[in-house]
Amino acid sequence: MEEQIKNIQTEAIEAVKKAMSLADLDDIRVKYLGKKGSFSAIFRSMKDLSPEEKPKVGKFVNEARTLIETEIQAKNEVLKENELQDRLENETIDITLPGRAPRLGHLHPITLTLNRIKEIFLRMGFSIEEGPEIEEDYYNFELLNLPKDHPARDMQDSFYITEEILMRTQTSPVQARTMKAHKNNEPIRMIAPGRVYRRDDYDATHSPMFTQVEGLVIDKGITFADLKGTLELALREIFQKQVGVRFRPSFFPFTEPSTEVDISCVMCGGKGCRVCKGTGYLEILGAGMVHPRVLEMSGYNYKKVSGFAFGLGVERIAMLSYGIDDLRLFYDNDVRFLNKF
């Protein structure tokens, strides 16, 4: 039996040396050292040996198993190292190739325009105030000199949640809330940017939701000249060119006197084109001196202070700035359009 064990040992060691992969090595281990392997068969046959022979043969078997296990372990380390080297050679990354840059998003044109407007007014000393988009009728209309039976409400028909709660039709409620929060005729110089909602058609020039920026200045001695100077400077900064500014009489319940503000057409430079319908001017915003009644309802003494207010649509500014002729493009989420900005 000792000769048989010696032959198995020699055969196993020779097989280990010839193994070309870890899988081959594992097959060898199972063949000779596994539960159904060669040495297991020898252990089972030892029951036929005499008591004197069993210890001697058992020792010889254990020594042979240990030697084979040592050879397998050594070969295992060699094969692992070889596999690692093969992977390093075959899976090498060429670091001289240019990297693949991830696709990055960017700001929406409405956001870009709104940020530019904010920056301009911040440089002019205005603060930025915010308010709720779901607003009370009291702030949205009544504090702006628009009582419940006022016909001008029809121009700003909105989405009502209850009889007293609605989606705000303008950011003017932020002005009313700001005035209410100030005491003792404190001066105010603010803008209120944000989304507003009206029951409007969804076509090339209208949307039920749009973005607005309203401004308010209150202090002692504020005149219409201050309004004109502020808007002329702001509009030239917004369009980054020397645009002509024209003021036309108008009516708003919350200002008196009121004015519509036009700029010379940014498409034709005031010469007349399809965009300005041949007039050379484009209507851009509404403004006026704060109505004494509005000042009074918000706790200001109109005999001691005065102010002006204005409101502009950000989408209209963006359309003129980027030469866009359809408002819906801003909200259709077409990547081909948005990638141009």
C-alpha positions as CSV (number, residue, x, y, z in Angstrom):
1,M,0.0,0.0,0.0
2,E,3.0,2.3,0.6
3,E,4.0,1.9,-3.0
4,Q,0.4,2.8,-4.1
5,I,0.5,5.9,-2.0
6,K,3.9,6.9,-3.3
7,N,2.6,6.5,-6.9
8,I,-0.5,8.6,-6.2
9,Q,1.7,11.3,-4.6
10,T,4.1,11.4,-7.6
11,E,1.1,11.4,-10.0
12,A,-0.6,14.3,-8.1
13,I,2.5,16.4,-7.9
14,E,3.2,16.0,-11.6
15,A,-0.4,17.0,-12.4
16,V,0.0,20.1,-10.2
17,K,3.1,21.2,-12.0
18,K,1.3,20.8,-15.4
19,A,-1.8,22.8,-14.3
20,M,-2.4,25.8,-16.6
21,S,-5.2,27.5,-14.7
22,L,-6.9,27.8,-11.3
23,A,-9.7,25.7,-12.6
24,D,-7.3,22.9,-13.6
25,L,-5.7,23.1,-10.2
26,D,-9.1,22.8,-8.4
27,D,-9.9,19.8,-10.5
28,I,-6.6,18.2,-9.3
29,R,-7.4,19.0,-5.7
30,V,-10.8,17.3,-6.0
31,K,-9.4,14.3,-7.8
32,Y,-6.8,13.5,-5.2
33,L,-7.9,15.2,-1.9
34,G,-11.7,15.4,-2.3
35,K,-14.3,13.3,-0.5
36,K,-14.3,10.9,-3.4
37,G,-10.6,11.3,-4.3
38,S,-7.7,8.8,-4.3
39,F,-6.7,9.4,-0.7
40,S,-10.3,9.0,0.5
41,A,-10.3,5.6,-1.1
42,I,-7.1,4.6,0.6
43,F,-8.5,5.7,4.0
44,R,-11.6,3.5,3.4
45,S,-9.4,0.5,2.5
46,M,-7.3,0.8,5.7
47,K,-10.1,-1.0,7.6
48,D,-8.6,-4.3,6.2
49,L,-5.2,-3.6,7.6
50,S,-3.8,-5.1,10.8
51,P,-3.6,-2.9,13.9
52,E,0.1,-2.7,13.6
53,E,0.0,-1.5,10.0
54,K,-2.7,1.1,10.4
55,P,-0.6,3.8,12.2
56,K,2.2,3.4,9.8
57,V,0.1,3.6,6.7
58,G,-2.0,6.5,8.2
59,K,1.2,8.5,8.9
60,F,2.4,7.9,5.3
61,V,-1.0,9.0,3.9
62,N,-1.0,12.2,5.9
63,E,2.5,13.1,4.9
64,A,1.6,12.6,1.2
65,R,-1.6,14.7,1.5
66,T,0.4,17.5,3.2
67,L,3.0,17.5,0.5
68,I,0.3,17.6,-2.2
69,E,-1.6,20.4,-0.4
70,T,1.7,22.4,-0.2
71,E,2.4,22.0,-3.9
72,I,-1.2,23.0,-4.7
73,Q,-0.9,26.1,-2.6
74,A,2.4,27.1,-4.1
75,K,1.0,26.5,-7.7
76,N,-2.1,28.5,-6.7
77,E,-0.1,31.6,-5.9
78,V,1.8,31.3,-9.2
79,L,-1.3,31.0,-11.2
80,K,-3.0,33.9,-9.5
81,E,0.0,36.1,-10.2
82,N,0.0,35.0,-13.8
83,E,-3.7,35.8,-14.2
84,L,-3.1,39.2,-12.7
85,Q,-0.3,40.0,-15.1
86,D,-2.5,38.8,-18.0
87,R,-5.3,41.2,-16.9
88,L,-2.9,44.1,-16.5
89,E,-1.6,43.5,-20.0
90,N,-4.9,42.9,-21.7
91,E,-7.1,45.4,-19.8
92,T,-4.7,48.4,-19.9
93,I,-6.4,51.8,-20.3
94,D,-4.8,54.2,-22.7
95,I,-4.7,57.3,-20.5
96,T,-3.6,59.4,-23.5
97,L,-7.1,59.2,-25.0
98,P,-9.3,62.2,-24.3
99,G,-11.9,61.6,-21.6
100,R,-15.6,61.4,-22.2
101,A,-17.2,64.5,-20.6
102,P,-20.6,64.0,-19.1
103,R,-23.5,65.9,-20.5
104,L,-24.2,68.8,-18.2
105,G,-27.5,70.6,-17.9
106,H,-27.8,74.4,-18.0
107,L,-30.1,77.1,-16.9
108,H,-33.4,77.6,-18.7
109,P,-33.7,80.8,-20.8
110,I,-36.4,82.1,-18.4
111,T,-34.1,81.6,-15.5
112,L,-31.2,83.3,-17.3
113,T,-33.3,86.3,-18.1
114,L,-34.7,86.5,-14.6
115,N,-31.2,86.3,-13.0
116,R,-30.1,89.1,-15.3
117,I,-33.0,91.3,-14.2
118,K,-32.4,90.5,-10.5
119,E,-28.7,91.4,-10.9
120,I,-29.5,94.8,-12.5
121,F,-31.9,95.9,-9.8
122,L,-29.7,94.6,-7.0
123,R,-26.9,96.9,-8.4
124,M,-29.5,99.7,-8.3
125,G,-30.0,99.2,-4.6
126,F,-33.3,97.2,-4.7
127,S,-34.0,94.2,-2.4
128,I,-35.7,91.0,-3.6
129,E,-38.9,90.1,-1.8
130,E,-40.9,86.9,-2.2
131,G,-44.5,85.8,-1.3
132,P,-46.9,82.9,-1.6
133,E,-48.2,81.8,-5.0
134,I,-51.4,80.7,-3.4
135,E,-52.7,84.0,-2.2
136,E,-55.6,85.6,-0.3
137,D,-58.0,87.8,-2.3
138,Y,-57.4,90.5,0.2
139,Y,-53.7,90.9,-0.8
140,N,-54.1,90.0,-4.4
141,F,-56.9,92.5,-5.1
142,E,-58.4,94.5,-2.3
143,L,-55.2,96.1,-1.0
144,L,-54.4,97.1,-4.6
145,N,-57.6,99.2,-4.9
146,L,-59.5,96.4,-6.6
147,P,-62.6,95.7,-4.5
148,K,-64.8,92.7,-5.3
149,D,-67.1,94.5,-7.6
150,H,-64.3,96.3,-9.6
151,P,-64.6,95.7,-13.4
152,A,-60.8,95.7,-13.8
153,R,-60.7,92.3,-12.0
154,D,-62.1,90.7,-15.2
155,M,-58.7,91.5,-16.9
156,Q,-57.0,89.3,-14.3
157,D,-59.4,86.4,-14.1
158,S,-57.6,83.7,-12.1
159,F,-57.8,80.2,-10.7
160,Y,-59.8,80.4,-7.5
161,I,-59.5,77.6,-4.9
162,T,-62.1,79.1,-2.6
163,E,-64.0,82.5,-2.8
164,E,-61.1,84.0,-0.8
165,I,-58.1,82.0,-1.9
166,L,-56.7,82.0,-5.5
167,M,-53.5,81.5,-7.5
168,R,-52.0,85.0,-7.6
169,T,-52.5,86.9,-10.8
170,Q,-49.5,89.1,-10.3
171,T,-46.6,89.6,-7.8
172,S,-48.2,92.8,-6.6
173,P,-49.4,91.0,-3.4
174,V,-45.8,90.8,-2.4
175,Q,-45.7,94.6,-2.5
176,A,-48.8,94.8,-0.3
177,R,-47.3,92.4,2.2
178,T,-44.0,94.3,2.3
179,M,-45.8,97.6,2.9
180,K,-47.9,96.0,5.6
181,A,-44.7,94.8,7.3
182,H,-43.1,98.2,7.3
183,K,-44.1,100.8,9.9
184,N,-43.9,104.6,10.3
185,N,-43.6,105.4,6.6
186,E,-40.3,103.4,6.3
187,P,-38.8,103.7,2.8
188,I,-39.0,100.7,0.4
189,R,-37.0,99.8,-2.7
190,M,-37.8,96.3,-3.8
191,I,-38.6,93.9,-6.6
192,A,-40.9,90.9,-6.4
193,P,-40.0,88.2,-9.0
194,G,-42.1,85.0,-9.3
195,R,-44.7,82.9,-11.2
196,V,-48.2,84.2,-11.6
197,Y,-51.4,82.5,-12.9
198,R,-54.3,83.7,-15.1
199,R,-57.1,82.0,-17.0
200,D,-55.5,82.7,-20.3
201,D,-55.2,80.9,-23.7
202,Y,-52.1,78.8,-24.4
203,D,-50.9,80.1,-27.7
204,A,-47.9,81.8,-29.3
205,T,-48.2,84.9,-27.0
206,H,-50.2,83.7,-24.0
207,S,-49.8,81.2,-21.2
208,P,-51.9,80.4,-18.1
209,M,-48.7,80.6,-16.1
210,F,-45.9,83.1,-16.7
211,T,-43.1,84.9,-14.8
212,Q,-43.3,88.4,-13.6
213,V,-41.1,91.0,-11.9
214,E,-42.8,93.9,-10.1
215,G,-41.0,96.7,-8.5
216,L,-41.9,99.2,-5.8
217,V,-40.2,102.3,-4.4
218,I,-41.6,104.4,-1.6
219,D,-39.9,107.4,0.1
220,K,-40.2,111.1,0.7
221,G,-40.2,113.1,-2.5
222,I,-40.5,110.3,-5.1
223,T,-41.7,111.7,-8.4
224,F,-42.5,110.5,-11.9
225,A,-39.1,111.6,-12.9
226,D,-37.6,109.0,-10.6
227,L,-39.8,106.4,-12.2
228,K,-38.7,107.4,-15.7
229,G,-35.0,107.5,-14.8
230,T,-35.1,104.1,-13.1
231,L,-36.9,102.3,-16.0
232,E,-34.8,103.9,-18.7
233,L,-31.6,102.7,-17.0
234,A,-33.0,99.3,-16.2
235,L,-34.3,98.6,-19.7
236,R,-31.0,99.7,-21.3
237,E,-29.1,97.3,-19.0
238,I,-31.6,94.5,-19.6
239,F,-31.2,94.6,-23.4
240,Q,-27.6,95.7,-23.2
241,K,-28.0,98.4,-25.8
242,Q,-29.2,102.0,-26.1
243,V,-32.9,101.5,-26.6
244,G,-35.4,104.3,-27.0
245,V,-38.0,104.4,-24.2
246,R,-41.5,105.9,-24.7
247,F,-44.2,106.5,-22.0
248,R,-47.9,106.4,-22.9
249,P,-50.8,107.3,-20.6
250,S,-52.8,104.3,-19.4
251,F,-54.9,103.1,-16.5
252,F,-54.2,100.7,-13.6
253,P,-56.4,100.8,-10.4
254,F,-53.3,100.7,-8.1
255,T,-51.4,103.6,-9.8
256,E,-52.2,107.2,-10.6
257,P,-51.0,108.5,-13.0
258,S,-50.4,105.2,-14.9
259,T,-48.3,104.6,-18.0
260,E,-47.5,101.9,-20.5
261,V,-43.8,101.8,-21.3
262,D,-42.5,101.0,-24.8
263,I,-39.0,100.5,-26.1
264,S,-37.7,100.9,-29.6
265,C,-37.9,97.6,-31.4
266,V,-34.9,95.5,-30.7
267,M,-35.3,93.6,-34.0
268,C,-35.3,96.6,-36.4
269,G,-33.8,99.3,-34.2
270,G,-37.0,101.4,-34.4
271,K,-37.2,101.4,-38.3
272,G,-40.4,99.3,-38.4
273,C,-40.7,95.6,-39.0
274,R,-43.2,92.7,-38.7
275,V,-42.4,92.2,-35.0
276,C,-43.3,95.8,-34.0
277,K,-46.0,95.9,-36.7
278,G,-44.3,98.8,-38.4
279,T,-44.5,101.2,-35.5
280,G,-40.8,101.0,-34.4
281,Y,-41.8,100.4,-30.8
282,L,-42.7,97.4,-28.6
283,E,-44.8,97.5,-25.4
284,I,-42.7,96.2,-22.6
285,L,-44.2,97.0,-19.2
286,G,-46.7,98.9,-17.2
287,A,-45.9,101.4,-14.4
288,G,-47.2,104.4,-12.5
289,M,-47.1,106.4,-9.3
290,V,-48.6,104.4,-6.4
291,H,-52.2,105.3,-5.8
292,P,-52.8,107.3,-2.6
293,R,-55.5,104.8,-1.7
294,V,-53.1,101.9,-1.9
295,L,-50.6,103.7,0.3
296,E,-53.3,104.5,2.8
297,M,-54.7,100.9,3.0
298,S,-51.2,99.6,3.7
299,G,-50.6,102.0,6.6
300,Y,-48.6,104.7,4.8
301,N,-49.4,108.4,5.0
302,Y,-49.7,109.5,1.3
303,K,-49.3,113.2,2.4
304,K,-45.8,112.5,3.6
305,V,-44.5,109.8,1.2
306,S,-45.0,108.9,-2.4
307,G,-43.8,106.1,-4.6
308,F,-43.8,104.3,-8.0
309,A,-44.5,100.8,-9.1
310,F,-43.9,98.8,-12.3
311,G,-44.4,95.3,-13.6
312,L,-42.8,93.4,-16.5
313,G,-43.2,89.9,-18.0
314,V,-39.9,87.9,-18.0
315,E,-41.1,85.7,-20.9
316,R,-41.6,88.8,-23.1
317,I,-38.1,90.1,-22.2
318,A,-36.6,86.7,-23.0
319,M,-38.4,86.5,-26.3
320,L,-37.1,89.9,-27.4
321,S,-33.6,89.2,-26.0
322,Y,-33.2,85.8,-27.8
323,G,-35.4,86.5,-30.9
324,I,-38.0,83.9,-30.0
325,D,-41.4,84.3,-31.6
326,D,-43.4,81.6,-29.8
327,L,-44.0,81.7,-26.0
328,R,-44.8,78.0,-25.9
329,L,-41.3,77.0,-26.7
330,F,-40.3,77.9,-23.1
331,Y,-42.6,75.3,-21.7
332,D,-42.6,72.4,-24.2
333,N,-39.4,71.0,-22.7
334,D,-38.0,70.3,-26.2
335,V,-34.3,69.6,-25.6
336,R,-33.4,70.7,-29.2
337,F,-34.7,74.2,-28.2
338,L,-33.2,74.3,-24.7
339,N,-29.8,73.2,-25.9
340,K,-29.4,76.5,-27.8
341,F,-29.0,78.4,-24.5
